Amino acid sequence: MNRLPPLNAVRTFEAAARHESFNRAAEELHVTPSAVSHQIRSLENFLGAKLFTRRAGKVALNSTGRGYLPVVRDALGQIEQASERIVRGSSIDTLTISVAPAFAYGWFLPRLTKFQIIYPDMEVRIITSVAQADFSDTDVDVALRTGLGMWPGLVSHQLLMEKPILVCSPDYAKGRSVRRLADLRTATLLLVIPRVKQCQHWLASAGLGDIDVESGPRFSTTAAAIEAAVSGVGISITDRNIVEAHLRDGRLVTPFNTEIPREYGYYLVYPESRADDARVQPFRDWILSEARDGGGA
């Protein structure tokens, strides 16, 4: 535990990174900008690495900071959720949902307001984590998982099939000659470590099995790889369902269209014993309807 950075400095980093401004972070945290700067320097000293670039009174996340932010955000969110459960206690009208960060931010959370409008008396708690929830040892009621849909002892409902595409920032697309599949041999591929086999499978099916996927930047989460793509680091093989908003607003583009085999999907899962749970049933019916009507499956 003595290798953990100071929590206050981590919290300050998250606010400063989100705003990309020490002044706005100071306003949110009700401290002075110099206090924010001090906390950031303290964290950078602890890590032995810079997290921001500083130019003419302005700050911006560097590549190290961009990689650190999703992990920090996830950890702080879990601390907040766990603390809230203790403070407020358990409730029969509370539904706890485990979901991976990329699917949460890219597809699920923008739609969650609809469920809360329909069921205003049900409290929803979200746990964002790349780890699969252990239903026997947590208070998680349902989970949204990526896979083939087969988990022993769990009921699974398919929501969406993945739509794998190649994405990068507009600047990266302009600066590199990436117009056809063969050009991927000279591009920087952003690898998501838990999905390395899927990436290798797709490249092999596209006749590019000679590409060493582990030669480029590697990320522990899809969310981090997407942010790296937005920042112009390279090209990511990702799922259209979770980057649709980035494509609409122009933060990401597809350098060229190509058909990528689909194998994995997104599933709602829960233990068989909870199939008739009064909290699970309405959520199941709603999210299956949402996936059919607006999910683009």
N, C-alpha and C positions, 0 to 999 in steps of 0.2 A: 504493500500500500504506500510505502514511502516514495515510490516512483510515480505516483499520481501527481499531476500538476495542480496548483492551487485552484479550487473550484471557482472562486470569484474571478480569477484571471481567465478561466475557460469561458465563463458566462459573459464576461466583457468581450472576449474575442468573438463569440457568436453574434453579439449585438453589433459590434463594429464591422464584422464581415457581412452581415445581412444588409446593413446600411451602406457599407463601403464609405463610412464617414465616422471619424472619432467624435465630431461635434453632435451628430444625431444620436449616436450611441450614448453619449453623455446625457443628453436630454431624456432618453428612454430610461436610463439607469439612475437618473437624479444625482449625478456626480459631475465634476468638472471635466472638460476635455483633457486637461493635464493628468487627471486621475486615470482616465481611460488609457492615455498614452503610457503611463507608468505600468498599468496592469498588462498591457500588450508587451512592453519590453520585458517585464518579469516572466511572462509565458515564453517569449522567444529565447530568453536566457536559459530557462529551464530545458527547453527543447533543443537548444543549440542550433537553431535555424530561424531565419526570417520568415514571417508569414505575410507581410505586406510590403509593397513598394511605396516609397514616399517621394513625391515630387511636387515642389512648389505649393506646399500646404495641403496637397490632396493625397489620399491613400487608396490603394487598390490591392486586392488579394494577388499574391504571386502563385505560382504553380503549387508550392508546398501548402500554402493556405487553402487553396481550392480543394486539395486532396484531404486536408484535415477537417474542413468544415462539415461535410456530411456525417462523419463519424461523431463529431462533437454534438451536432444537432440531434442525432439519434440518441446519444447517451443522455443528454439533458432532457430530452422528451421522455425517456424511460424513467428518469429520476422524478420528474414532475408527475407522471402518471402513477408511479408507485406511492409517492407521497400523498397524492390526492386520495388514493384508495384507503390509506391508513387514516387520514383526517376525516373523511366522510363516512367511512365504514361501508359494509356491504349492503346491497339493496337488491331485491328481487327484480326490480325494473332496470337494472344495469346490465348492459350487454358489452362484453369485452371482446374486441376483435384484434387479432394479430395479422399484420400485413407487411410485406416487404416494402422498404422505403420508395423504390422507384415506382411500383404499381400504386402505392398510396398517393404519392404526389402527382403522378401523371394521369391516373384514371379514377381512382376510388374517391379521394377526398373532394374533388370538385363536384361530385354527384351526391355526397353524403347529406347535404342540406335538404335535398328532396325527402330523404327518409325521415329526417328530424322534423320536417313540417308535417308529415303524415302521422308520425308517432311522437308528439311533443312530450309525452310523459315518460318516455324511455330514455334513460341516460346511456350514452354511447361512449365507451373508452377505447381509444386506439393505441395499440402497441406496435410501433414500427421497428422491425428487426429483420435482419437477413436470416436469423436462426429460426428453424421450424419450432413452433410452440409445442411443448410437451403437455398435452391435455391432462395427464395424470398428476402433474406436479405444479400446475399454475391455475390461475382463475380465468384463463382464456376460455371463452365460450365457443367461438368459431374462428376460423383462420382463412385467409385468402392466400393460396399457394400456387406456385408455378411448377409444372411437372407433367407427367403422363396420366395423372388422374387415379393412380393406384397407390393407396396407403392403407395397409392392413388395419382393420378395426375402425376405420373412419368412413363415414358417408361422404361422397364427393359429388359435386354438381359442376359441370363445365360451364364457365361463364363466357370465356373468349378463347379463341385460338391465337397464338402469337402471329404477328405479321412482321417477320424479320426484314429489315431494310438497312441500307448503308446511309449514315448521316455524318455531316461535318458542318462546321461553321461556314457562312458565305465567304469570309476572308480566306479560309483554308482552301475552299473550292476554287477561288480565283487564283490563288498563289501557286497551286499545284496542278499539274496536268493529270487529272483523274477523270477520264471520260469513258473508260471501258474497263472490264474486269482485269485485264492484264496489268493495268496501271497500279493495281493494289500491291504489286510486288515492290514498288518504290515508295508507297505511302506509309505513313505511321499509323499502324493499327492499334486501337485502344482495347486491351484485353481485360475482361472481367474474369478474375481467377476462378470463381465457382462455375463459370460457363465456358471454360476452355475447350471442353470436348465438343460442345455445340458449335463453337467457332471453327474448330478443326474439321468437323463434319461438313459444315457448309462450304468451307474453302475447298475441301476435297471434291465435293459434288460439283463445284464450279470449275474444276480442273486446276485448282491452285493449291494442291496439297503440298507443294514444295515450300510454301511460305512458312517461315518460323514465327508462329503467333506470339511466342514468348520473348521475341527480341525487342518489342516495343514497350511502352508504359503499361504497367499492370495495376489493376484496381480491385479492391475487395468487394465493391458493390457496383451494381449497374448505375445507381444514382450518381456516383462519383465519376464514372466513365462518361456519362451524358454531360455532366458539367464540364469535363475536360474537353469534350467535343465542342460544346458551346464556346469555350475559351480559345478554340483554334489549335488545340494540341495535336489532333489527328482525326482519323475516321473510326467510327464505332459501328459495329453490327449490333443493332438493337431492335426493339419492338415498336412498330408504329403506334400501337395503342397508348404507349406511355410517353411519346414525344410529339403527339399530335398538336398540342398547344405550341410547342417550340417551332414546329413546321409552319403553323398558321401565322405566328408573329415574326417569322423570318430569322429567328435565332439559330435555327438549323435548316439545312437543305439536304436534299438527296443528290449527290453528284451525278448519278445516272440511275436509271431504273433497271432493275434486274429481278428475276424471279428467284426467291430464296426458299428452299423447302421448309415447310412448317411441320414441327413435330410436337412441340410443347404447347400447353395451354394454361389458362388461369382457372382455378377451381375454388369453390367454396367448400370447406371441409369442416367436419365436426364429429365427435364420437357418436356411435350408433345410439347410445343411451340418451342422447340429447335431441333426437329427431323430433320428439313431441314437446320439447321445451317451449314454454309460452313466450320466451324472448327470442329463441332461434327461429321459430316458424315465421313471424312477420318479416324478419330480416331476410330470411331465405327467399320468401315469395317476392319481396321488393327487389333484391339484387338480381334475381334471375330475370325478372321483368325488365329491369334496367339494362341488363346485358343484351336481352333480345331486342329491345326497342331503340336503345341509344348506344350500345356498346360497339357496334361495328364488327360483330363476330363473323 
